[in-house]
Amino acid sequence: FQGYLSQAAVDGKSQIIIAAGVSPTNTDQPFLTEALEKIKAFFARFPKLVLADSGYCSIDNIKLMLAKEVDFLSPPSAVREGASRKSDFLAEMEKRLLEPAGKKDYARRSGIVEPIFGDMKTNQGFTRYFVRGLAKVTGDWFQRATVHNLMKLFRLNPAFV
């Protein structure tokens, strides 16, 4: 969305946003550390499994997940035909994603996180920010994440009203 990357970590069962962030950079990679810390602060533990799109795959993030003992699946960016991976970490990630268990786990990602962004675009009409500055954009994103979560909770249990 217009100069900022809006990011969300989503619970796989409830589709509740459990960590959100906005970055003025052109890469998703730094948000992974932030999301992990937010999840640990709230749940008092790291997640068992993280499924992330290719924007989050980096050697540093793979090492971080190994150190935190978090199972991490994220496809490395495409490599030109005939080129080889210079990193054992990235080659191992590609290998895991080709295995049946890795394919099965990673296939769940699109049904977990993509509906969140679809909901915001379709149901909330959110296609761009109408404010300027990181603080205001972050506030707008957190407000939209909160609306999403409240609507999800309402749909799960209408007795909240």
Disulfide bonds with the S-S distance in Angstrom:
none
